[in-house]
Amino acid sequence: MINGQRKAHDRFIALKNNDISMKNLKIFLGCCLAIACFSIQSASAQKGGIMLYGSLNYHETAAGHQFSAAPVGVGYFFNDNMNVGINYGFNNAYTKALDFTDHSHEVGPFYSNTWPLGNILC
């Protein structure tokens, strides 16, 4: 092989190996999520209960990286079916080509009515 072709081939193999490891990571995290969901099936909303939720994300490419929360929040159950709370989201993105970092933030209240699916589906 010519030297340039060899480098391209090596980069392809490295990308392929990285894709395989990312696929394994996604499968592992999916299994952990499924186990967690089935393990806490007895959890239910109750008056006075507190709900925590959120999603943290990190993504990195050759062009830059991004870290965000879309959104994270906390809520309080006033009765078994009604909760209110506040959520917060942010995004921090860096672009190498422009040497630029962008920041954004959001905050807001929420209200939600919930119904147990056990009585409806069974």
MARVOLUM-269294 format. One record per residue (C-alpha): residue number from 1; residue in one letter; x, y, z. Coordinates in steps of 0.001 Angstrom, whole numbers, plus 500000, padded with zeros to 6 digits. Layout:
MARVOLUM-269294
<atom nr="NUM" rest="A" east="X" north="Y" up="Z"/>
...
END
This chain:
MARVOLUM-269294
<atom nr="1" rest="M" east="500000" north="500000" up="500000"/>
<atom nr="2" rest="I" east="501026" north="503569" up="499419"/>
<atom nr="3" rest="N" east="501700" north="505547" up="502598"/>
<atom nr="4" rest="G" east="498575" north="507760" up="502190"/>
<atom nr="5" rest="Q" east="496363" north="504729" up="501599"/>
<atom nr="6" rest="R" east="497829" north="503048" up="504681"/>
<atom nr="7" rest="K" east="496991" north="506075" up="506859"/>
<atom nr="8" rest="A" east="493420" north="506189" up="505521"/>
<atom nr="9" rest="H" east="493073" north="502450" up="506162"/>
<atom nr="10" rest="D" east="494368" north="502861" up="509747"/>
<atom nr="11" rest="R" east="491910" north="505722" up="510367"/>
<atom nr="12" rest="F" east="489049" north="503577" up="509022"/>
<atom nr="13" rest="I" east="489984" north="500699" up="511353"/>
<atom nr="14" rest="A" east="490237" north="503098" up="514316"/>
<atom nr="15" rest="L" east="486798" north="504560" up="513520"/>
<atom nr="16" rest="K" east="485347" north="501065" up="513101"/>
<atom nr="17" rest="N" east="486762" north="499969" up="516473"/>
<atom nr="18" rest="N" east="485403" north="503151" up="518103"/>
<atom nr="19" rest="D" east="481936" north="502440" up="516612"/>
<atom nr="20" rest="I" east="482034" north="498926" up="518076"/>
<atom nr="21" rest="S" east="482957" north="500192" up="521529"/>
<atom nr="22" rest="M" east="480211" north="502869" up="521357"/>
<atom nr="23" rest="K" east="477713" north="500187" up="520310"/>
<atom nr="24" rest="N" east="478738" north="498047" up="523302"/>
<atom nr="25" rest="L" east="478432" north="501073" up="525602"/>
<atom nr="26" rest="K" east="474933" north="501841" up="524277"/>
<atom nr="27" rest="I" east="473847" north="498220" up="524771"/>
<atom nr="28" rest="F" east="475246" north="498209" up="528317"/>
<atom nr="29" rest="L" east="473535" north="501480" up="529240"/>
<atom nr="30" rest="G" east="470264" north="500282" up="527696"/>
<atom nr="31" rest="C" east="470391" north="497107" up="529790"/>
<atom nr="32" rest="C" east="471108" north="499139" up="532942"/>
<atom nr="33" rest="L" east="468132" north="501387" up="532176"/>
<atom nr="34" rest="A" east="465842" north="498392" up="531606"/>
<atom nr="35" rest="I" east="466946" north="496774" up="534873"/>
<atom nr="36" rest="A" east="466415" north="500048" up="536757"/>
<atom nr="37" rest="C" east="462933" north="500505" up="535277"/>
<atom nr="38" rest="F" east="461822" north="496975" up="536160"/>
<atom nr="39" rest="S" east="463416" north="497172" up="539622"/>
<atom nr="40" rest="I" east="461428" north="500218" up="540718"/>
<atom nr="41" rest="Q" east="458050" north="499132" up="539375"/>
<atom nr="42" rest="S" east="456497" north="499414" up="542841"/>
<atom nr="43" rest="A" east="457283" north="503129" up="543107"/>
<atom nr="44" rest="S" east="454243" north="505379" up="542970"/>
<atom nr="45" rest="A" east="453442" north="509017" up="543464"/>
<atom nr="46" rest="Q" east="452190" north="509904" up="546927"/>
<atom nr="47" rest="K" east="451133" north="513119" up="548581"/>
<atom nr="48" rest="G" east="454223" north="514851" up="549944"/>
<atom nr="49" rest="G" east="456558" north="512956" up="547605"/>
<atom nr="50" rest="I" east="459390" north="514586" up="545699"/>
<atom nr="51" rest="M" east="460219" north="513814" up="542072"/>
<atom nr="52" rest="L" east="463706" north="514290" up="540623"/>
<atom nr="53" rest="Y" east="464345" north="513925" up="536909"/>
<atom nr="54" rest="G" east="466739" north="514963" up="534217"/>
<atom nr="55" rest="S" east="469151" north="514154" up="531482"/>
<atom nr="56" rest="L" east="472830" north="515090" up="531235"/>
<atom nr="57" rest="N" east="474444" north="514856" up="527809"/>
<atom nr="58" rest="Y" east="478018" north="515078" up="526539"/>
<atom nr="59" rest="H" east="478982" north="514862" up="522886"/>
<atom nr="60" rest="E" east="482454" north="515253" up="521400"/>
<atom nr="61" rest="T" east="483488" north="515396" up="517735"/>
<atom nr="62" rest="A" east="486503" north="516592" up="515790"/>
<atom nr="63" rest="A" east="484726" north="519960" up="515397"/>
<atom nr="64" rest="G" east="484243" north="520541" up="519143"/>
<atom nr="65" rest="H" east="482221" north="519362" up="522104"/>
<atom nr="66" rest="Q" east="478883" north="519971" up="523788"/>
<atom nr="67" rest="F" east="477663" north="519494" up="527355"/>
<atom nr="68" rest="S" east="474011" north="519988" up="528236"/>
<atom nr="69" rest="A" east="471164" north="519186" up="530581"/>
<atom nr="70" rest="A" east="467805" north="519001" up="528890"/>
<atom nr="71" rest="P" east="466219" north="519676" up="531463"/>
<atom nr="72" rest="V" east="466816" north="518658" up="535055"/>
<atom nr="73" rest="G" east="464202" north="519398" up="537665"/>
<atom nr="74" rest="V" east="462471" north="518773" up="540927"/>
<atom nr="75" rest="G" east="458771" north="518511" up="541654"/>
<atom nr="76" rest="Y" east="456510" north="518141" up="544687"/>
<atom nr="77" rest="F" east="453308" north="516029" up="544806"/>
<atom nr="78" rest="F" east="450443" north="517965" up="546428"/>
<atom nr="79" rest="N" east="448255" north="514874" up="546219"/>
<atom nr="80" rest="D" east="448568" north="511457" up="544567"/>
<atom nr="81" rest="N" east="447906" north="512852" up="541080"/>
<atom nr="82" rest="M" east="449116" north="516477" up="540996"/>
<atom nr="83" rest="N" east="452665" north="517775" up="541057"/>
<atom nr="84" rest="V" east="454356" north="521107" up="540442"/>
<atom nr="85" rest="G" east="457992" north="522038" up="540277"/>
<atom nr="86" rest="I" east="460771" north="523801" up="538487"/>
<atom nr="87" rest="N" east="463113" north="522673" up="535737"/>
<atom nr="88" rest="Y" east="466464" north="523980" up="534559"/>
<atom nr="89" rest="G" east="468282" north="523373" up="531312"/>
<atom nr="90" rest="F" east="471619" north="524507" up="529961"/>
<atom nr="91" rest="N" east="473828" north="524034" up="526933"/>
<atom nr="92" rest="N" east="477557" north="524663" up="526664"/>
<atom nr="93" rest="A" east="478981" north="524170" up="523161"/>
<atom nr="94" rest="Y" east="482546" north="524752" up="521976"/>
<atom nr="95" rest="T" east="483482" north="525008" up="518283"/>
<atom nr="96" rest="K" east="487177" north="524520" up="517531"/>
<atom nr="97" rest="A" east="487077" north="526085" up="514048"/>
<atom nr="98" rest="L" east="485838" north="529416" up="515415"/>
<atom nr="99" rest="D" east="487432" north="529028" up="518869"/>
<atom nr="100" rest="F" east="484018" north="529997" up="520204"/>
<atom nr="101" rest="T" east="482020" north="528835" up="523227"/>
<atom nr="102" rest="D" east="478257" north="529306" up="523333"/>
<atom nr="103" rest="H" east="476272" north="529208" up="526584"/>
<atom nr="104" rest="S" east="472512" north="529088" up="527019"/>
<atom nr="105" rest="H" east="470282" north="528603" up="530069"/>
<atom nr="106" rest="E" east="466563" north="528115" up="530648"/>
<atom nr="107" rest="V" east="464450" north="527965" up="533789"/>
<atom nr="108" rest="G" east="460752" north="527339" up="534086"/>
<atom nr="109" rest="P" east="457942" north="526034" up="536269"/>
<atom nr="110" rest="F" east="455853" north="522968" up="535440"/>
<atom nr="111" rest="Y" east="452526" north="521478" up="536461"/>
<atom nr="112" rest="S" east="451476" north="517905" up="535775"/>
<atom nr="113" rest="N" east="448502" north="515642" up="536461"/>
<atom nr="114" rest="T" east="449305" north="511936" up="536620"/>
<atom nr="115" rest="W" east="447191" north="508764" up="536623"/>
<atom nr="116" rest="P" east="448349" north="505259" up="537517"/>
<atom nr="117" rest="L" east="448397" north="502996" up="534455"/>
<atom nr="118" rest="G" east="447923" north="499850" up="536527"/>
<atom nr="119" rest="N" east="444153" north="500363" up="536861"/>
<atom nr="120" rest="I" east="443765" north="501371" up="533218"/>
<atom nr="121" rest="L" east="445846" north="498620" up="531563"/>
<atom nr="122" rest="C" east="444956" north="495660" up="533796"/>
END
